[in-house]
Amino acid sequence: MDLGVFLFINNLDLNCFNWVNHSIHNAALDVFMPLLSYSGQAGLIWLLFGLALFVFGSRESKKTAILMLVAVGASYLAGECIKHTFDRPRPFLAMPGVELLVGPPGTFSFPSEHTANAFAAWFVLARKQYTLSWMVVLLAFAMAFSRVYVGVHYPLDVLAGSLLGTACAALVLKYEHMVFHAAGKLKAPAGWDI
């Protein structure tokens, strides 16, 4: 990559981070954004959503829940591998004066796994349960925004996370027959027909 292009992208990333993290804070968002951000820890909100869809949903909803959870798991694992390849420090470690509104994560910054998980869940729902996907896409964007707002990710981290999550979900959907072939080999409890 040309050095000038790299510097332009880097400056744009830093300026966008500073604008979100410093210029638009208010009392309501300072409470809501950390709560939203914490809800995505280790994919918790998507795990709960997937379990609810599986337990209370139709047969097709159960299949969607399985695909969604596999996609979220894949995005988490891929994110971990990429984080340790790039080793990008978190904004609060690299820059002075960052408004850190959550406990400092102990991992690297690029990409955002919270965002990857959110977009993986959304993409599966958009393909399989369209009526639910409009709520989830709003939540996915809000989750991505929250990670910059609370001071733990740069905008480029969340952009990469959104692309990673979407790609993982697309891959899971492409090979969904293999997911259900593997699931079919497991003995499911009575009433959990998938």
For each residue, the residues with C-beta under 8 A, 3 or more apart:
1: 5 6
2: 5 6
3: 6 7
4: 7 8
5: 1 2 8 9
6: 1 2 3 9 10
7: 3 4 10 11
8: 4 5 11 12
9: 5 6 12 13 156
10: 6 7 13 14
11: 7 8 14 15
12: 8 9 15 16
13: 9 10 16 17 154 155 156
14: 10 11 17 18 95 154
15: 11 12 18 19
16: 12 13 19 20 148 154 155
17: 13 14 20 21 91 95 148 154 155
18: 14 15 21 22 23
19: 15 16 22 23 24
20: 16 17 23 24 145 148 149 155
21: 17 18 25 91 98 99 148 149 151
22: 18 19 25 97 99
23: 18 19 20
24: 19 20 29 149
25: 21 22 29 30 99 149
26: 29 30
27: 30 31
28: 31 32
29: 24 25 26 32 33 149
30: 25 26 27 33 34 101
31: 27 28 34 35
32: 28 29 35 36
33: 29 30 36 37 101 145 146 149 150
34: 30 31 37 38 101 102 146 150
35: 31 32 38 39
36: 32 33 39 40 142 143 146
37: 33 34 40 41 101 102 114 143 146 147 149 150 152
38: 34 35 41 102
39: 35 36 44 45 143
40: 36 37 43 44 45 46 114 117 118 143 146
41: 37 38 44 114
42: 47 76
43: 40 46 47 72 73 76 113 117
44: 39 40 41 47 48
45: 39 40 48 49 139
46: 40 43 49 50 68 69 72 117 118 120 121
47: 42 43 44 50 51 69 72
48: 44 45 51 52
49: 45 46 52 53 68 121 136
50: 46 47 53 54 65 66 68 69 72 121
51: 47 48 54 55 65
52: 48 49 55 56 57
53: 49 50 56 57 61 62 64 65 68 129 132
54: 50 51 57 61 62 65 66 192
55: 51 52
56: 52 53 61
57: 52 53 54 60 61 62 64 65
58: 61 62
59: 62 63 193 194
60: 57 63 64 128 129
61: 53 54 56 57 58 64 65 129
62: 53 54 57 58 59 65 66 192 193 194
63: 59 60 66 67 128 180 194
64: 53 57 60 61 67 68 124 125 128 129
65: 50 51 53 54 57 61 62 68 69
66: 50 54 62 63 69 70 179 180 183 194
67: 63 64 70 71 124 128 172 173 176 179
68: 46 49 50 53 64 65 71 72 120 121 124 125 128 169
69: 46 47 50 65 66 72 73
70: 66 67 73 74 172 179
71: 67 68 74 75 120 121 123 124 165 168 169 172 173
72: 43 46 47 50 68 69 75 76 117 120 121
73: 43 69 70 76 77
74: 70 71 77 78 120 168 169 171 172
75: 71 72 78 79 113 116 117 119 120 164 165 168 169
76: 42 43 72 73 79 80 113 116 117
77: 73 74 80 81
78: 74 75 81 82 116 164 168
79: 75 76 82 83 111 112 113 116 161 164
80: 76 77 83 84 107 113
81: 77 78 84 85
82: 78 79 85 86 110 111 160 164
83: 79 80 86 87 88 107 108 109 110 111 113
84: 80 81 87 108
85: 81 82
86: 82 83 108 110
87: 83 84 108
88: 83 108 109 110 154 157
89: 93 94 108 109
90: 93 94 104 105 108 109 152 153
91: 17 21 94 95 98 109 151 152 153 154
92: 95 98 100 104 151 152
93: 89 90 104
94: 89 90 91
95: 14 17 91 92 98
96:
97: 22
98: 21 91 92 95 151
99: 21 22 25 151
100: 92 104 150 151 152
101: 30 33 34 37 149 150 151
102: 34 37 38 105 150 151 152
103:
104: 90 92 93 100 152
105: 90 102 152
106:
107: 80 83
108: 83 84 86 87 88 89 90
109: 83 88 89 90 91 112 152 153 154 157
110: 82 83 86 88 154 156 157 160
111: 79 82 83 115 116 157 158 160 161 164
112: 79 109 115 116 144 147 153 157 158 160 161
113: 43 75 76 79 80 83 116 117 161
114: 37 40 41 117 118 143 144 146 147 153 161
115: 111 112 118 119 140 143 144 147 153 157 158 161 162 165
116: 75 76 78 79 111 112 113 119 120 161 162 164 165 168
117: 40 43 46 72 75 76 113 114 120 121 165
118: 40 46 114 115 121 122 136 139 140 143 144 162 165
119: 75 115 116 122 123 140 144 161 162 163 164 165 166 169
120: 46 68 71 72 74 75 116 117 123 124 165 166 168 169 172
121: 46 49 50 68 71 72 117 118 124 125 136 140 165 169
122: 118 119 125 126 133 136 137 139 140 165 169
123: 71 119 120 126 127 165 166 169 170 173
124: 64 67 68 71 120 121 127 128 169 172 173
125: 64 68 121 122 128 129 130 132 133 136
126: 122 123 130 133 136 137
127: 123 124 130 169 173
128: 60 63 64 67 68 124 125 173
129: 53 60 61 64 125 132 133
130: 125 126 127 133
131: 134
132: 53 125 129 135 136
133: 122 125 126 129 130 136 137
134: 131 137 138
135: 132 138 139
136: 49 118 121 122 125 126 132 133 139 140
137: 122 126 133 134 140 141
138: 134 135 141 142
139: 45 118 122 135 136 142 143
140: 115 118 119 121 122 136 137 143 144 162
141: 137 138 144 145
142: 36 138 139 145 146
143: 36 37 39 40 114 115 118 139 140 146 147
144: 112 114 115 118 119 140 141 147 148 158 161 162
145: 20 33 141 142 148 149 158
146: 33 34 36 37 40 114 142 143 149 150
147: 37 112 114 115 143 144 150 152 153 157 158
148: 16 17 20 21 144 145 151 153 154 155 158
149: 20 21 24 25 29 33 37 101 145 146
150: 33 34 37 100 101 102 146 147
151: 21 91 92 98 99 100 101 102 148
152: 37 90 91 92 100 102 104 105 109 147
153: 90 91 109 112 114 115 147 148 157 158 161
154: 13 14 16 17 88 91 109 110 148 157 158
155: 13 16 17 20 148 158 159
156: 9 13 110 159 160
157: 88 109 110 111 112 115 147 153 154 160 161
158: 111 112 115 144 145 147 148 153 154 155 161 162
159: 155 156 162 163
160: 82 110 111 112 156 157 163 164
161: 79 111 112 113 114 115 116 119 144 153 157 158 164 165
162: 115 116 118 119 140 144 158 159 165 166
163: 119 159 160 166 167
164: 75 78 79 82 111 116 119 160 161 167 168
165: 71 75 115 116 117 118 119 120 121 122 123 161 162 168 169
166: 119 120 123 162 163 169 170
167: 163 164 170 171
168: 71 74 75 78 116 120 164 165 171 172
169: 68 71 74 75 119 120 121 122 123 124 127 165 166 172 173
170: 123 166 167 173 174
171: 74 167 168 174 175
172: 67 70 71 74 120 124 168 169 175 176 179
173: 67 71 123 124 127 128 169 170 176
174: 170 171
175: 171 172 178 179
176: 67 172 173 179 180
177: 180 181
178: 175 181 182
179: 66 67 70 172 175 176 182 183
180: 63 66 176 177 183 184 194
181: 177 178 184 185
182: 178 179 185 186
183: 66 179 180 186 188 194
184: 180 181
185: 181 182
186: 182 183
187:
188: 183 192 193 194
189: 192
190:
191:
192: 54 62 188 189
193: 59 62 188
194: 59 62 63 66 180 183 188
